[in-house]
Structures are given as C-alpha cells and as structure tokens.
Amino acid sequence: MANLLHLDTSIRATGSTSRTLSGLYTDEWRRRHPQGGYRYRDLAATPIPHITQPVRQYALDPGGEHPAVTAEEKALTGAVVEEMHWATTVVLGVPMYNYSVPSTLKAWLDRFIVPSYLVELAGDAAPLRGKAVVVVTARGNTYSPDSGHGRLDLQEPYLRAIFKAVGMDDVRFVHAEMTMAKELPFLADHRPMAELSLAAAAEALRRLVHGPAPVAGAQTRPLMDSGQIATG
C-alpha cells in the first residue's frame, strides 16, 4: 500500500507558501491514492526536541540500557523511526531560514539518521532505501546558478545529501521563490515574478502526482540583486 508522511516546518500558521504547496501535493496525492495511508506532523506547532547525548546514545543502540532517557523520549524517537519505515513517500514543506532549513527539521532528522541506516555501512540492507521524498521549498530570493546566489543555497544540497546518505535517492525539489515580494515594499516590482514562480511550483507538484516528473530546475526562477533571506 502507498503511504504518505506529510511534514510542515514553517513557523507561519497562516499565509505560509510552503504549507500551501505541501498541502496541494497532499490533496492531489490522496485523490490519486484513495486507499493510501496518510500521517501528518507539524514540526513548528509541535516541535521535536533537539537531541541530547543520552538520546543520541539511545538512537544508536535502542536495545541497550539508557537510564537517563525518559520513556517519553524513547517513545518519541520510536514513533519518528516507525513513521519513516511506514511511509512510501515523504512530502516536506520547508521554508528557507537564513539560507538553510528550520532547526525543527534538523531535530526530526537527528532522530532517525543513525549509522546503521547509512548506505556506506548497511549497503543494500539500508532500511530506508527506495522511499520517495518530495521537498517543497519557499525562498525569499532566487538561488538558480545564474542568479549569483546559488552558492548561498544550503537548503537543497544539505537535504539531498542527507537523504542520499540513507539510500533515499528519489528526492524531488520544487521551489517557490521570491516569496517575500508579497510582503516587502522594496520588492514590489518582483511580485509578478513571485506569482509566476508560485504557479510553476503548483503545476510541478500536480505533475509529480499525476504525470511525468518535471525536468529538474524547470521551475520559474525570478532574478533579484538583494540578499533577502527570510521566507515562509
């Protein structure tokens, strides 16, 4: 059975581009898979605590003795791991904060990215091999190679590398860029570009569910010269 795990990370409860787009993908996926399983985590509303050394040791060896780790911490780590085993597809709504990912997303990753899951150690037996990931991002600027800001994109390269490390090679990125143009007066001239990027992202997500995968990098990428880094 197809199972979708849906995670949002934006601190915006309303007006979030990444939440809107991850929700669009989820709605399309559930229409396409009416019998499929679905689970949701809001990592901003209900953050997973950052790991401590005792929790890290527990994640490395769940069967060992870990008196410093509470039953609640063990249950939380176990739930995150179980959800990753259960899912066949993971969709992430990820705003760019300071060129990278929200710390709440990193805290989630730290619960299941452990050496025994790494391809370089487990090889073909890596337990997360074959799962698909769709990463929906919202970016205040544009980070295409020809924009001059590509080197500042620490979001996509990090997520691509960390999922690949555990054998999740089918990772698709859909970017909505220039998202702050709708809020900041000095970016008002870029609002048409932002709207084009948002529409292109929505169409790319529909195609991911219903049709051929879009060509990597085909989403609209408006250009700007400022270093705006906040997004939603």
DRENDO-1510 file (C-alpha; in Angstrom, 1 decimal, always signed):
<recs>
REC; n; res; u; v; w
REC; 1; MET; +0.0; +0.0; +0.0 .
REC; 2; ALA; +1.2; +3.6; -0.7 .
REC; 3; ASN; +1.6; +5.6; +2.5 .
REC; 4; LEU; +2.3; +9.4; +2.6 .
REC; 5; LEU; +4.0; +11.1; +5.5 .
REC; 6; HIS; +3.4; +14.8; +5.4 .
REC; 7; LEU; +5.5; +17.3; +7.4 .
REC; 8; ASP; +5.4; +21.1; +7.7 .
REC; 9; THR; +8.1; +23.2; +9.2 .
REC; 10; SER; +7.1; +26.8; +8.6 .
REC; 11; ILE; +6.6; +29.0; +11.7 .
REC; 12; ARG; +3.8; +30.7; +9.9 .
REC; 13; ALA; +0.5; +29.2; +11.0 .
REC; 14; THR; -1.3; +31.2; +8.2 .
REC; 15; GLY; +0.0; +32.7; +5.0 .
REC; 16; SER; +2.7; +30.1; +4.5 .
REC; 17; THR; +3.8; +29.3; +1.0 .
REC; 18; SER; +5.4; +26.1; +1.9 .
REC; 19; ARG; +2.4; +24.9; +3.9 .
REC; 20; THR; +0.1; +25.8; +1.0 .
REC; 21; LEU; +2.1; +23.9; -1.5 .
REC; 22; SER; +2.8; +20.8; +0.6 .
REC; 23; GLY; -1.0; +20.8; +1.2 .
REC; 24; LEU; -1.6; +21.0; -2.5 .
REC; 25; TYR; +0.6; +18.0; -3.1 .
REC; 26; THR; -1.0; +16.1; -0.3 .
REC; 27; ASP; -4.5; +16.7; -1.6 .
REC; 28; GLU; -3.6; +15.6; -5.1 .
REC; 29; TRP; -1.8; +12.5; -3.8 .
REC; 30; ARG; -4.7; +11.5; -1.6 .
REC; 31; ARG; -7.1; +11.8; -4.6 .
REC; 32; ARG; -4.7; +9.7; -6.6 .
REC; 33; HIS; -4.4; +7.1; -3.8 .
REC; 34; PRO; -7.8; +7.0; -2.1 .
REC; 35; GLN; -6.9; +3.8; -0.3 .
REC; 36; GLY; -3.5; +5.0; +0.7 .
REC; 37; GLY; -2.3; +5.7; +4.3 .
REC; 38; TYR; -1.7; +9.3; +5.5 .
REC; 39; ARG; +0.0; +10.7; +8.5 .
REC; 40; TYR; +0.9; +14.4; +9.3 .
REC; 41; ARG; +3.4; +16.1; +11.6 .
REC; 42; ASP; +3.6; +19.9; +12.2 .
REC; 43; LEU; +7.1; +20.3; +13.4 .
REC; 44; ALA; +6.6; +24.0; +14.1 .
REC; 45; ALA; +3.4; +23.6; +16.2 .
REC; 46; THR; +4.7; +20.5; +17.9 .
REC; 47; PRO; +8.5; +20.6; +17.7 .
REC; 48; ILE; +10.6; +17.5; +18.3 .
REC; 49; PRO; +13.1; +18.4; +21.0 .
REC; 50; HIS; +16.7; +18.6; +19.9 .
REC; 51; ILE; +18.6; +15.5; +20.9 .
REC; 52; THR; +20.8; +15.3; +23.9 .
REC; 53; GLN; +23.8; +13.0; +24.3 .
REC; 54; PRO; +21.7; +10.3; +26.2 .
REC; 55; VAL; +19.1; +10.4; +23.5 .
REC; 56; ARG; +21.7; +10.1; +20.8 .
REC; 57; GLN; +23.2; +7.1; +22.5 .
REC; 58; TYR; +19.7; +5.6; +22.7 .
REC; 59; ALA; +19.1; +6.2; +19.0 .
REC; 60; LEU; +22.4; +4.4; +18.3 .
REC; 61; ASP; +21.5; +1.4; +20.5 .
REC; 62; PRO; +17.8; +1.2; +21.3 .
REC; 63; GLY; +18.2; -2.2; +22.9 .
REC; 64; GLY; +20.8; -1.1; +25.4 .
REC; 65; GLU; +20.5; +0.3; +28.9 .
REC; 66; HIS; +19.7; +4.1; +28.9 .
REC; 67; PRO; +18.6; +5.1; +32.4 .
REC; 68; ALA; +19.0; +8.8; +31.6 .
REC; 69; VAL; +16.4; +8.7; +28.7 .
REC; 70; THR; +12.8; +9.1; +29.7 .
REC; 71; ALA; +10.1; +6.8; +28.4 .
REC; 72; GLU; +8.6; +9.8; +26.6 .
REC; 73; GLU; +11.9; +10.4; +24.7 .
REC; 74; LYS; +12.1; +6.7; +23.8 .
REC; 75; ALA; +8.5; +6.7; +22.6 .
REC; 76; LEU; +9.1; +9.9; +20.5 .
REC; 77; THR; +12.2; +8.5; +18.8 .
REC; 78; GLY; +10.4; +5.2; +18.2 .
REC; 79; ALA; +7.4; +7.0; +16.6 .
REC; 80; VAL; +9.6; +9.0; +14.3 .
REC; 81; VAL; +11.5; +5.9; +13.2 .
REC; 82; GLU; +8.3; +3.9; +12.8 .
REC; 83; GLU; +6.8; +6.6; +10.6 .
REC; 84; MET; +9.8; +6.6; +8.3 .
REC; 85; HIS; +9.6; +2.8; +7.9 .
REC; 86; TRP; +5.8; +3.1; +7.3 .
REC; 87; ALA; +6.0; +5.8; +4.6 .
REC; 88; THR; +6.5; +5.1; +1.0 .
REC; 89; THR; +6.6; +8.8; +0.2 .
REC; 90; VAL; +7.5; +11.7; +2.4 .
REC; 91; VAL; +6.5; +15.3; +1.5 .
REC; 92; LEU; +8.2; +18.1; +3.3 .
REC; 93; GLY; +7.1; +21.8; +3.4 .
REC; 94; VAL; +10.4; +23.6; +4.0 .
REC; 95; PRO; +10.9; +27.4; +4.2 .
REC; 96; MET; +14.4; +28.7; +3.8 .
REC; 97; TYR; +15.6; +30.3; +7.0 .
REC; 98; ASN; +19.0; +32.0; +6.8 .
REC; 99; TYR; +19.9; +30.1; +3.7 .
REC; 100; SER; +19.2; +26.7; +5.3 .
REC; 101; VAL; +16.4; +24.6; +6.9 .
REC; 102; PRO; +14.4; +25.3; +10.1 .
REC; 103; SER; +16.1; +23.8; +13.1 .
REC; 104; THR; +12.9; +21.8; +13.8 .
REC; 105; LEU; +13.5; +19.8; +10.6 .
REC; 106; LYS; +17.1; +19.1; +11.7 .
REC; 107; ALA; +15.8; +17.9; +15.1 .
REC; 108; TRP; +13.5; +15.5; +13.2 .
REC; 109; LEU; +16.3; +14.2; +11.0 .
REC; 110; ASP; +18.5; +13.6; +14.0 .
REC; 111; ARG; +16.0; +11.1; +15.4 .
REC; 112; PHE; +16.5; +8.6; +12.6 .
REC; 113; ILE; +19.7; +9.4; +10.7 .
REC; 114; VAL; +22.0; +7.0; +12.5 .
REC; 115; PRO; +25.0; +5.0; +11.3 .
REC; 116; SER; +23.1; +1.7; +11.0 .
REC; 117; TYR; +20.9; +3.4; +8.3 .
REC; 118; LEU; +23.7; +4.8; +6.3 .
REC; 119; VAL; +24.3; +3.2; +2.9 .
REC; 120; GLU; +28.0; +3.2; +3.3 .
REC; 121; LEU; +27.6; +0.9; +6.3 .
REC; 122; ALA; +24.4; -1.0; +5.6 .
REC; 123; GLY; +24.7; -1.2; +1.8 .
REC; 124; ASP; +21.6; -2.8; +0.1 .
REC; 125; ALA; +20.2; -3.5; +3.6 .
REC; 126; ALA; +19.8; +0.2; +4.4 .
REC; 127; PRO; +16.2; +0.2; +5.7 .
REC; 128; LEU; +15.1; +3.4; +4.1 .
REC; 129; ARG; +16.1; +2.5; +0.5 .
REC; 130; GLY; +13.5; +3.0; -2.2 .
REC; 131; LYS; +11.4; +5.6; -0.4 .
REC; 132; ALA; +10.5; +8.8; -2.3 .
REC; 133; VAL; +10.8; +12.3; -1.0 .
REC; 134; VAL; +9.2; +15.5; -2.3 .
REC; 135; VAL; +10.7; +18.7; -0.8 .
REC; 136; VAL; +8.6; +21.8; -1.3 .
REC; 137; THR; +10.5; +24.9; -0.5 .
REC; 138; ALA; +9.7; +28.6; -0.1 .
REC; 139; ARG; +12.5; +31.1; -0.6 .
REC; 140; GLY; +12.5; +34.8; -0.3 .
REC; 141; ASN; +15.2; +35.2; -3.0 .
REC; 142; THR; +16.2; +33.1; -6.0 .
REC; 143; TYR; +19.1; +30.7; -5.9 .
REC; 144; SER; +19.5; +29.4; -9.5 .
REC; 145; PRO; +23.0; +29.0; -10.7 .
REC; 146; ASP; +22.8; +32.1; -12.9 .
REC; 147; SER; +21.3; +34.3; -10.1 .
REC; 148; GLY; +24.6; +34.9; -8.3 .
REC; 149; HIS; +23.1; +33.5; -5.1 .
REC; 150; GLY; +23.3; +29.8; -5.8 .
REC; 151; ARG; +26.4; +29.4; -3.6 .
REC; 152; LEU; +24.2; +30.5; -0.6 .
REC; 153; ASP; +21.7; +27.7; -1.1 .
REC; 154; LEU; +22.5; +25.5; +1.9 .
REC; 155; GLN; +19.0; +24.1; +1.9 .
REC; 156; GLU; +18.7; +21.8; -1.2 .
REC; 157; PRO; +22.3; +20.5; -1.1 .
REC; 158; TYR; +22.0; +19.5; +2.6 .
REC; 159; LEU; +18.7; +17.7; +2.2 .
REC; 160; ARG; +19.7; +16.0; -0.9 .
REC; 161; ALA; +22.9; +14.8; +0.7 .
REC; 162; ILE; +21.3; +13.6; +4.0 .
REC; 163; PHE; +18.6; +11.6; +2.3 .
REC; 164; LYS; +21.0; +10.1; -0.2 .
REC; 165; ALA; +23.2; +9.0; +2.7 .
REC; 166; VAL; +20.4; +6.7; +3.9 .
REC; 167; GLY; +19.5; +5.4; +0.4 .
REC; 168; MET; +16.6; +7.7; -0.4 .
REC; 169; ASP; +17.8; +8.7; -3.8 .
REC; 170; ASP; +14.4; +9.6; -5.3 .
REC; 171; VAL; +14.3; +13.2; -3.9 .
REC; 172; ARG; +12.4; +15.8; -5.9 .
REC; 173; PHE; +12.7; +19.5; -5.1 .
REC; 174; VAL; +10.0; +22.1; -6.1 .
REC; 175; HIS; +10.9; +25.7; -5.3 .
REC; 176; ALA; +8.7; +28.7; -4.9 .
REC; 177; GLU; +11.0; +31.7; -5.0 .
REC; 178; MET; +10.8; +35.4; -4.3 .
REC; 179; THR; +8.1; +34.7; -1.7 .
REC; 180; MET; +8.9; +37.9; +0.3 .
REC; 181; ALA; +7.9; +40.1; -2.6 .
REC; 182; LYS; +4.3; +40.0; -1.5 .
REC; 183; GLU; +5.2; +41.5; +1.9 .
REC; 184; LEU; +8.1; +43.9; +1.5 .
REC; 185; PRO; +7.5; +47.2; -0.4 .
REC; 186; PHE; +11.0; +47.4; -1.8 .
REC; 187; LEU; +10.4; +44.0; -3.5 .
REC; 188; ALA; +7.1; +45.1; -5.0 .
REC; 189; ASP; +8.5; +45.1; -8.6 .
REC; 190; HIS; +9.2; +41.4; -8.2 .
REC; 191; ARG; +5.7; +40.4; -7.3 .
REC; 192; PRO; +4.8; +39.2; -10.9 .
REC; 193; MET; +7.9; +37.1; -10.8 .
REC; 194; ALA; +6.9; +35.6; -7.5 .
REC; 195; GLU; +3.4; +34.8; -8.8 .
REC; 196; LEU; +4.9; +33.0; -11.8 .
REC; 197; SER; +7.2; +31.0; -9.6 .
REC; 198; LEU; +4.3; +30.0; -7.3 .
REC; 199; ALA; +2.2; +29.0; -10.2 .
REC; 200; ALA; +5.0; +27.0; -11.7 .
REC; 201; ALA; +5.6; +25.2; -8.4 .
REC; 202; ALA; +1.9; +24.3; -8.1 .
REC; 203; GLU; +1.9; +22.9; -11.6 .
REC; 204; ALA; +5.1; +20.9; -10.9 .
REC; 205; LEU; +3.6; +19.3; -7.8 .
REC; 206; ARG; +0.5; +18.3; -9.7 .
REC; 207; ARG; +2.6; +16.7; -12.4 .
REC; 208; LEU; +4.7; +14.9; -9.8 .
REC; 209; VAL; +1.4; +13.2; -8.6 .
REC; 210; HIS; -0.4; +12.7; -11.9 .
REC; 211; GLY; +2.1; +12.9; -14.7 .
REC; 212; PRO; +5.7; +12.8; -15.8 .
REC; 213; ALA; +8.1; +14.3; -13.3 .
REC; 214; PRO; +9.1; +17.8; -14.2 .
REC; 215; VAL; +12.6; +18.4; -15.5 .
REC; 216; ALA; +14.9; +19.3; -12.7 .
REC; 217; GLY; +15.4; +23.1; -12.4 .
REC; 218; ALA; +12.5; +23.8; -14.8 .
REC; 219; GLN; +10.5; +25.9; -12.2 .
REC; 220; THR; +10.4; +29.6; -12.8 .
REC; 221; ARG; +13.2; +31.5; -11.1 .
REC; 222; PRO; +12.9; +35.3; -11.0 .
REC; 223; LEU; +16.1; +37.3; -10.5 .
REC; 224; MET; +16.9; +39.9; -8.0 .
REC; 225; ASP; +20.0; +41.5; -6.6 .
REC; 226; SER; +19.3; +42.0; -2.9 .
REC; 227; GLY; +20.3; +39.4; -0.3 .
REC; 228; GLN; +16.8; +38.8; +1.1 .
REC; 229; ILE; +16.9; +35.5; +3.1 .
REC; 230; ALA; +13.7; +35.3; +5.1 .
REC; 231; THR; +10.8; +33.4; +3.8 .
REC; 232; GLY; +7.6; +31.5; +4.8 .
</recs>
